[in-house]
Amino acid sequence: MSKLTIFSKITQSYEQELIDKIKGWVSINSQYDEATRNTSNPFGIGVSEALYYFEALAKSKGFTVTNYDNYLVEALIGDGPKNITIMAHADVVPEGSGWDQNPFEVVEKKGVLYGRGVADDKGPALACFYALVALKEANMLGNYQVRFLVGGNEERGSACMEHYFKTLKKPQPTYGFSPDSDFPLIFAEKGIFNFEARKKLHIPGLVSIHGGFASNAVIEKCTVKFDLNDSIIPFIIQHYPDASVITNDDVVGITFTGLAAHGSVPELGKNAGMMALEFLASYTKDPDLIKCISLFSDPYGKGVNGYGYSKEMGKNSLNVGLINYTRGEELSIIVNFRFVNGVDEKVLKANIKEACSPFNVKCSVSSPLLFYRKNHPLIKALMRAYKEETGDTEATPLSTGGGTYAKEADNVVAFGMQFPGRDPKMHAVGENVSIEDLYEAMAIYAHGIYELGKLIDEN
């Protein structure tokens, strides 16, 4: 932060409380849980508990608060005809393996907080919420309503916001943002869809393949089980010495370990699922598995005839997120695909289906492309807030492969809080956020909300 501004001054008194509340919120394991889903807990008990946490906090700060069926919580201030809408989320991705701490207990080291959700999205959500609290207490909000929405299903399709805007038919934002991406601001987000490639395998000895926990994360671990024979262990030792091998009841289990990364940047990870398929293709010489390698190895989609590029958004991306097979059933490979502006989605999907034959391909979970002009009033207002708080006058809006709540409503963009040069390890082991970044983000968010209020007042 280049200088002490009115917004950094009004947020300073909330700094310690912010950290304390982040620690409390992260202690709730709020990943989607099929086992505890029911009509009262649409995303599982853990997500509901995280929503209750925010609900209680918002009530304690004097907001008008409504929990909509444990899909999301709405905290309101003001009653003007126009609104500023902030969209954050309480759910997290599964913790994965390899942590040197309990991922649901925040550990502070050298000014950095570590834990699942500190960066995606509990830390940014609360930094933004306390920015709003500071504005409220300083009487710096105008004749408009501010809606702070915390959803419970951002990581698995945003059914929470669909419930709010489509089922409940709540008004669309006049202006808004989601504190769930990068600073300075995201003006464009790639279109996203998943597709599943399925085919019956006929591989003697293959018992199962299981890898991945979410389509939008690079597979960190994948385990293959194979009937024990005289050749398989020597083959593994010779060609895959880093694999972990366990034998049990005439079955050998081979676990491959890669490097987790967000599904929007698969090139930054090392996909254990693809390592497992490469091993099987090499060992069995099965033509279907060999084809899998040619189809899905390239992280930019060349193997499925899905490569695309634009100067504003870069390249298309392909991430194999889930692989499952049990003897006698079909092999299932679920791919998360992201495409840039200028790409025809219908043509792209047709190309993928044709390239993957004889695999049967079914597309699902589609999220549209988002693209704003850089001179749009919303973009200009938030960029002004960022530049004036940080002193970074050369900052320019970014495009991203990540998908945020910005696609779920009108007039919303993703606005922080990952600062340039930081690596918060979202969706990976060691997720983290700098305490100083949280403090600076509070000031930026307060300034951003204030700027959007001015924009409303001027129109």
C-alpha positions as CSV (number, residue, x, y, z in Angstrom):
1,M,0.0,0.0,0.0
2,S,1.6,3.3,-1.1
3,K,0.0,5.6,1.4
4,L,-2.5,5.6,4.2
5,T,-6.0,6.4,2.7
6,I,-9.3,7.0,4.3
7,F,-10.2,3.4,3.4
8,S,-7.2,1.9,5.0
9,K,-7.8,4.0,8.1
10,I,-11.4,2.9,8.5
11,T,-10.6,-0.8,8.1
12,Q,-7.6,-0.9,10.4
13,S,-9.6,-1.5,13.6
14,Y,-11.0,-4.7,12.1
15,E,-7.7,-6.4,11.3
16,Q,-7.4,-8.7,14.3
17,E,-11.0,-9.6,14.3
18,L,-10.7,-10.5,10.6
19,I,-7.9,-13.0,11.4
20,D,-9.8,-14.5,14.3
21,K,-13.0,-15.0,12.2
22,I,-11.0,-16.5,9.3
23,K,-9.5,-19.1,11.7
24,G,-13.0,-19.9,13.1
25,W,-14.5,-20.3,9.6
26,V,-11.7,-22.4,8.2
27,S,-12.1,-24.8,11.1
28,I,-15.4,-25.9,9.6
29,N,-14.9,-28.5,6.9
30,S,-17.3,-27.1,4.3
31,Q,-16.6,-29.4,1.3
32,Y,-19.6,-30.8,-0.5
33,D,-20.6,-34.0,1.2
34,E,-23.0,-36.4,-0.6
35,A,-23.3,-38.6,2.5
36,T,-25.0,-35.8,4.6
37,R,-27.0,-34.2,1.8
38,N,-30.8,-33.9,2.4
39,T,-33.5,-31.3,1.9
40,S,-32.3,-29.2,4.8
41,N,-28.6,-29.5,3.8
42,P,-28.5,-29.4,0.0
43,F,-24.7,-29.5,-0.1
44,G,-24.0,-31.5,3.1
45,I,-23.9,-30.6,6.8
46,G,-20.4,-29.1,6.7
47,V,-21.5,-26.5,4.1
48,S,-24.6,-25.6,6.1
49,E,-22.5,-25.1,9.3
50,A,-20.2,-22.7,7.4
51,L,-23.3,-20.8,6.2
52,Y,-24.5,-20.6,9.8
53,Y,-21.2,-19.2,10.8
54,F,-21.4,-16.3,8.4
55,E,-25.1,-15.8,9.2
56,A,-24.3,-15.3,12.9
57,L,-21.5,-13.0,12.1
58,A,-23.6,-10.8,9.8
59,K,-26.4,-10.6,12.3
60,S,-23.9,-9.5,15.0
61,K,-22.9,-6.6,12.8
62,G,-26.4,-5.3,12.4
63,F,-27.2,-6.6,8.9
64,T,-30.6,-7.9,7.8
65,V,-29.8,-11.6,7.3
66,T,-31.7,-14.4,5.5
67,N,-30.5,-18.0,5.1
68,Y,-32.2,-19.3,1.9
69,D,-32.6,-23.0,2.6
70,N,-28.9,-23.5,3.2
71,Y,-28.2,-22.7,-0.4
72,L,-26.8,-19.3,0.5
73,V,-26.9,-16.5,3.1
74,E,-27.9,-12.9,2.2
75,A,-26.8,-10.0,4.4
76,L,-28.4,-6.6,3.5
77,I,-27.7,-3.0,4.4
78,G,-29.7,-0.1,2.9
79,D,-32.9,0.0,1.0
80,G,-32.4,2.1,-2.1
81,P,-33.9,1.1,-5.5
82,K,-30.5,0.1,-6.9
83,N,-28.0,-2.4,-5.4
84,I,-24.3,-3.3,-5.1
85,T,-24.1,-7.1,-4.9
86,I,-21.0,-8.9,-3.5
87,M,-20.9,-12.7,-4.2
88,A,-18.5,-14.9,-2.1
89,H,-18.6,-18.6,-1.1
90,A,-18.3,-20.7,2.0
91,D,-17.7,-24.1,0.4
92,V,-14.2,-25.5,-0.3
93,V,-12.6,-28.2,-2.4
94,P,-11.5,-31.4,-0.6
95,E,-8.2,-31.0,1.4
96,G,-6.2,-33.6,-0.7
97,S,-3.3,-35.4,0.9
98,G,0.2,-34.3,1.9
99,W,-0.5,-31.5,4.3
100,D,2.0,-31.1,7.2
101,Q,-0.8,-29.7,9.4
102,N,-4.6,-30.2,9.9
103,P,-5.9,-28.3,6.8
104,F,-9.0,-27.3,8.8
105,E,-6.9,-25.6,11.5
106,V,-5.3,-22.4,10.4
107,V,-1.5,-22.3,11.0
108,E,0.3,-18.9,10.9
109,K,3.9,-18.9,9.8
110,K,5.9,-15.7,9.2
111,G,2.8,-13.6,8.5
112,V,1.1,-16.1,6.3
113,L,-2.0,-18.2,7.1
114,Y,-2.2,-21.8,5.9
115,G,-5.4,-23.9,5.7
116,R,-8.0,-25.1,3.3
117,G,-10.2,-22.1,2.4
118,V,-7.9,-19.2,3.6
119,A,-7.5,-18.1,0.0
120,D,-10.5,-19.7,-1.7
121,D,-12.7,-18.1,-0.6
122,K,-13.1,-17.6,3.2
123,G,-10.2,-15.2,3.7
124,P,-11.2,-12.9,0.7
125,A,-14.9,-13.2,1.6
126,L,-14.3,-11.9,5.2
127,A,-11.8,-9.3,4.1
128,C,-14.5,-7.9,1.8
129,F,-17.2,-8.3,4.5
130,Y,-15.3,-6.3,7.0
131,A,-14.6,-3.7,4.4
132,L,-18.4,-3.3,4.1
133,V,-18.7,-3.3,7.9
134,A,-16.2,-0.5,8.1
135,L,-18.1,1.6,5.5
136,K,-21.3,1.0,7.3
137,E,-19.9,2.1,10.7
138,A,-18.2,5.2,9.1
139,N,-21.6,6.2,7.4
140,M,-20.0,6.1,4.0
141,L,-22.8,4.2,2.2
142,G,-25.3,6.1,0.1
143,N,-28.9,5.7,-1.2
144,Y,-28.6,2.2,-2.4
145,Q,-28.7,-1.4,-1.0
146,V,-25.7,-3.5,-0.6
147,R,-26.2,-7.3,-0.8
148,F,-23.5,-9.6,0.5
149,L,-24.2,-13.1,-0.7
150,V,-22.3,-16.1,0.6
151,G,-23.1,-19.3,-1.4
152,G,-22.5,-22.9,-0.6
153,N,-21.9,-24.5,-4.0
154,E,-19.4,-22.4,-6.0
155,E,-16.9,-25.3,-6.3
156,R,-19.5,-27.7,-7.8
157,G,-21.6,-25.7,-10.2
158,S,-23.0,-22.7,-8.4
159,A,-26.5,-24.2,-7.7
160,C,-26.7,-21.8,-4.8
161,M,-26.8,-18.7,-7.1
162,E,-29.1,-20.4,-9.5
163,H,-31.5,-20.9,-6.6
164,Y,-31.2,-17.2,-5.6
165,F,-31.6,-15.6,-9.0
166,K,-33.6,-18.2,-11.0
167,T,-35.7,-20.1,-8.4
168,L,-36.3,-17.2,-6.0
169,K,-36.1,-14.7,-8.8
170,K,-34.2,-12.1,-6.8
171,P,-33.3,-8.8,-8.6
172,Q,-30.1,-8.7,-10.6
173,P,-27.2,-6.6,-9.5
174,T,-27.0,-3.0,-10.6
175,Y,-23.2,-3.4,-10.1
176,G,-21.2,-6.0,-8.2
177,F,-18.2,-8.2,-7.9
178,S,-16.9,-11.5,-6.5
179,P,-13.8,-11.5,-4.3
180,D,-12.7,-14.8,-5.6
181,S,-9.9,-14.4,-8.2
182,D,-7.1,-12.0,-9.0
183,F,-6.2,-8.4,-8.5
184,P,-6.3,-6.0,-10.2
185,L,-9.5,-7.3,-11.8
186,I,-10.9,-9.9,-14.2
187,F,-12.6,-8.6,-17.3
188,A,-12.9,-11.9,-19.1
189,E,-13.4,-15.5,-18.0
190,K,-13.1,-18.5,-20.2
191,G,-16.2,-20.5,-21.1
192,I,-16.2,-23.9,-19.2
193,F,-17.8,-27.3,-19.7
194,N,-17.1,-30.8,-18.6
195,F,-17.3,-33.8,-20.8
196,E,-17.1,-37.5,-19.9
197,A,-15.5,-40.0,-22.2
198,R,-16.7,-43.6,-21.6
199,K,-15.8,-47.0,-23.1
200,K,-15.9,-50.6,-22.1
201,L,-12.4,-52.0,-21.6
202,H,-11.2,-55.5,-22.3
203,I,-7.9,-55.8,-20.4
204,P,-7.1,-59.1,-18.7
205,G,-5.9,-58.6,-15.2
206,L,-7.0,-55.0,-14.7
207,V,-9.1,-54.7,-11.5
208,S,-9.6,-50.9,-11.1
209,I,-8.5,-47.4,-11.7
210,H,-9.4,-44.5,-9.3
211,G,-8.1,-41.0,-9.3
212,G,-9.2,-37.4,-8.6
213,F,-11.8,-35.7,-6.4
214,A,-13.1,-32.9,-8.6
215,S,-13.1,-32.2,-12.3
216,N,-11.6,-28.7,-11.8
217,A,-8.4,-30.0,-10.1
218,V,-5.4,-31.7,-11.5
219,I,-5.3,-35.3,-10.2
220,E,-2.8,-35.6,-7.4
221,K,-3.1,-39.3,-6.7
222,C,-4.3,-42.2,-8.8
223,T,-4.3,-45.9,-7.9
224,V,-4.4,-48.8,-10.3
225,K,-5.1,-52.4,-9.1
226,F,-4.0,-55.3,-11.2
227,D,-4.0,-59.1,-10.8
228,L,-0.5,-60.1,-9.5
229,N,1.7,-61.9,-12.0
230,D,5.3,-62.5,-12.7
231,S,5.9,-59.5,-14.9
232,I,4.1,-56.5,-13.5
233,I,6.2,-55.6,-10.5
234,P,9.5,-55.9,-12.4
235,F,8.0,-53.7,-15.1
236,I,7.0,-51.1,-12.5
237,I,10.4,-51.1,-10.9
238,Q,12.2,-50.7,-14.2
239,H,9.9,-48.0,-15.7
240,Y,8.0,-46.3,-12.9
241,P,10.3,-46.4,-9.8
242,D,8.6,-43.5,-8.1
243,A,5.2,-45.4,-8.0
244,S,4.1,-46.8,-4.6
245,V,3.4,-50.6,-4.8
246,I,1.4,-52.7,-2.3
247,T,0.4,-56.3,-2.8
248,N,-2.6,-57.9,-1.2
249,D,-4.5,-61.2,-1.9
250,D,-2.9,-61.7,-5.4
251,V,-3.7,-58.1,-6.4
252,V,-1.1,-55.4,-6.7
253,G,-2.0,-51.8,-6.0
254,I,0.1,-49.1,-7.8
255,T,-0.3,-45.5,-6.7
256,F,1.0,-42.7,-8.8
257,T,1.6,-39.3,-7.2
258,G,1.5,-36.1,-9.2
259,L,1.3,-32.4,-8.5
260,A,-2.1,-30.8,-7.8
261,A,-3.1,-27.6,-9.5
262,H,-6.3,-25.7,-10.3
263,G,-8.1,-27.1,-13.3
264,S,-7.9,-23.8,-15.1
265,V,-4.1,-24.1,-15.3
266,P,-3.4,-27.8,-15.8
267,E,0.0,-27.1,-17.3
268,L,1.1,-26.0,-13.8
269,G,0.4,-29.5,-12.3
270,K,1.4,-33.1,-13.0
271,N,-1.5,-35.3,-13.6
272,A,-1.3,-38.6,-11.7
273,G,-4.3,-39.9,-13.6
274,M,-2.5,-39.5,-16.9
275,M,0.6,-41.1,-15.3
276,A,-1.5,-44.1,-14.4
277,L,-3.0,-44.4,-17.9
278,E,0.5,-44.1,-19.5
279,F,1.7,-46.9,-17.3
280,L,-1.2,-49.1,-18.3
281,A,-0.9,-48.3,-22.0
282,S,2.8,-49.1,-21.9
283,Y,2.3,-52.3,-20.0
284,T,-0.8,-53.7,-21.7
285,K,-0.4,-52.2,-25.2
286,D,-4.2,-51.8,-25.1
287,P,-5.2,-49.6,-28.1
288,D,-8.0,-47.8,-26.1
289,L,-5.5,-46.7,-23.5
290,I,-3.0,-45.7,-26.1
291,K,-5.6,-43.5,-27.6
292,C,-6.4,-41.9,-24.2
293,I,-2.8,-40.8,-24.0
294,S,-3.0,-39.1,-27.5
295,L,-6.3,-37.5,-26.7
296,F,-5.8,-36.1,-23.2
297,S,-2.1,-35.5,-22.6
298,D,-1.9,-32.0,-24.1
299,P,-3.2,-29.4,-21.6
300,Y,-4.3,-27.1,-24.4
301,G,-6.7,-29.5,-26.1
302,K,-4.7,-30.3,-29.2
303,G,-5.3,-34.1,-28.8
304,V,-9.1,-33.7,-29.0
305,N,-8.9,-31.1,-31.8
306,G,-9.9,-28.4,-29.3
307,Y,-7.0,-26.0,-29.5
308,G,-7.9,-22.3,-29.5
309,Y,-6.2,-19.0,-28.9
310,S,-7.1,-15.4,-28.5
311,K,-4.9,-12.4,-27.8
312,E,-7.1,-11.3,-24.9
313,M,-7.5,-14.6,-23.1
314,G,-4.7,-16.9,-24.3
315,K,-5.2,-20.6,-25.0
316,N,-8.0,-23.2,-24.4
317,S,-7.2,-25.6,-21.6
318,L,-8.0,-29.3,-20.9
319,N,-7.8,-31.0,-17.5
320,V,-8.4,-34.6,-16.8
321,G,-10.0,-34.4,-13.3
322,L,-11.5,-37.8,-12.6
323,I,-10.7,-41.3,-13.8
324,N,-12.7,-44.3,-12.7
325,Y,-12.9,-48.0,-13.7
326,T,-14.0,-51.2,-12.1
327,R,-13.6,-54.5,-13.7
328,G,-16.5,-55.4,-15.9
329,E,-17.7,-51.8,-16.2
330,E,-16.8,-48.8,-18.4
331,L,-13.8,-46.6,-18.1
332,S,-14.9,-43.1,-17.2
333,I,-12.7,-40.1,-17.8
334,I,-14.1,-36.7,-16.8
335,V,-12.5,-33.7,-18.4
336,N,-12.8,-30.0,-17.5
337,F,-12.4,-27.9,-20.7
338,R,-12.1,-24.1,-20.9
339,F,-12.3,-22.0,-24.0
340,V,-11.4,-18.5,-25.0
341,N,-13.3,-15.8,-26.9
342,G,-13.7,-16.3,-30.6
343,V,-14.2,-20.1,-30.2
344,D,-17.6,-21.5,-31.3
345,E,-18.7,-23.7,-28.4
346,K,-20.9,-25.9,-30.6
347,V,-18.2,-26.5,-33.2
348,L,-15.7,-27.2,-30.4
349,K,-17.9,-29.9,-28.7
350,A,-18.6,-31.5,-32.1
351,N,-14.8,-31.6,-32.8
352,I,-14.2,-33.2,-29.4
353,K,-16.8,-35.9,-29.9
354,E,-15.5,-36.8,-33.3
355,A,-11.8,-36.9,-32.1
356,C,-12.7,-39.1,-29.1
357,S,-14.5,-41.8,-31.2
358,P,-14.9,-44.7,-30.4
359,F,-15.2,-43.3,-26.8
360,N,-18.7,-42.2,-26.1
361,V,-18.6,-38.5,-25.1
362,K,-21.3,-36.6,-23.1
363,C,-21.0,-32.9,-22.3
364,S,-22.3,-31.3,-19.2
365,V,-21.9,-28.5,-16.6
366,S,-21.6,-25.6,-19.1
367,S,-20.6,-22.2,-18.0
368,P,-20.7,-19.4,-20.6
369,L,-17.8,-17.1,-21.6
370,L,-17.7,-13.8,-19.8
371,F,-16.3,-10.7,-21.5
372,Y,-16.4,-7.0,-20.6
373,R,-15.0,-4.1,-22.4
374,K,-12.1,-2.6,-20.5
375,N,-13.8,0.8,-20.6
376,H,-17.0,-0.5,-19.1
377,P,-18.0,1.8,-16.1
378,L,-17.9,-1.2,-13.7
379,I,-14.3,-2.0,-14.8
380,K,-13.2,1.6,-14.6
381,A,-14.6,2.1,-11.2
382,L,-13.0,-1.0,-9.6
383,M,-9.7,-0.4,-11.4
384,R,-9.6,3.1,-10.0
385,A,-10.1,1.7,-6.4
386,Y,-7.3,-0.8,-6.9
387,K,-4.8,1.7,-8.4
388,E,-5.5,4.4,-5.8
389,E,-5.1,2.0,-2.8
390,T,-2.0,0.2,-4.1
391,G,-0.3,3.0,-6.0
392,D,0.1,0.6,-9.0
393,T,-0.9,3.0,-11.8
394,E,0.3,0.6,-14.5
395,A,-2.1,-2.2,-13.6
396,T,-4.4,-3.5,-16.3
397,P,-7.4,-5.8,-16.2
398,L,-6.8,-9.6,-16.6
399,S,-8.4,-12.5,-18.2
400,T,-8.6,-15.9,-16.5
401,G,-9.4,-19.5,-17.1
402,G,-11.0,-19.8,-13.7
403,G,-14.8,-19.5,-13.4
404,T,-16.4,-17.4,-10.7
405,Y,-19.8,-16.3,-9.5
406,A,-19.4,-13.4,-12.0
407,K,-21.0,-15.6,-14.6
408,E,-24.1,-16.2,-12.4
409,A,-25.5,-12.7,-12.5
410,D,-25.6,-9.5,-14.5
411,N,-23.0,-6.7,-14.1
412,V,-20.6,-8.6,-11.9
413,V,-16.9,-9.2,-12.3
414,A,-14.2,-11.0,-10.2
415,F,-12.2,-8.5,-8.2
416,G,-9.2,-10.0,-6.2
417,M,-7.9,-10.9,-3.9
418,Q,-4.9,-12.7,-5.2
419,F,-2.2,-10.1,-5.7
420,P,0.2,-10.2,-8.6
421,G,3.2,-12.5,-7.9
422,R,1.5,-14.4,-5.1
423,D,0.9,-18.2,-5.2
424,P,-1.9,-19.0,-2.8
425,K,-2.0,-22.7,-4.0
426,M,-5.7,-22.7,-4.4
427,H,-7.1,-26.3,-4.8
428,A,-3.7,-27.6,-3.8
429,V,-1.9,-28.7,-0.6
430,G,-0.5,-25.7,1.3
431,E,-3.2,-23.2,0.4
432,N,-2.2,-19.9,1.9
433,V,-2.8,-16.1,2.2
434,S,-0.6,-13.3,3.5
435,I,-2.0,-11.4,6.4
436,E,-0.7,-8.1,5.0
437,D,-2.5,-8.9,1.8
438,L,-5.8,-9.4,3.7
439,Y,-5.4,-6.0,5.4
440,E,-4.6,-4.3,2.1
441,A,-7.6,-6.1,0.4
442,M,-9.9,-4.7,3.1
443,A,-9.0,-1.2,2.0
444,I,-9.3,-2.0,-1.7
445,Y,-12.7,-3.6,-1.2
446,A,-14.0,-0.7,0.9
447,H,-12.8,1.7,-1.8
448,G,-14.3,-0.5,-4.5
449,I,-17.7,-0.6,-2.9
450,Y,-17.5,3.2,-2.4
451,E,-16.7,3.7,-6.1
452,L,-19.6,1.6,-7.2
453,G,-21.9,3.6,-4.9
454,K,-20.7,6.8,-6.6
455,L,-21.4,5.2,-10.0
456,I,-25.0,4.4,-8.9
457,D,-25.5,8.0,-7.5
458,E,-24.3,9.4,-10.8
459,N,-26.7,7.4,-13.0
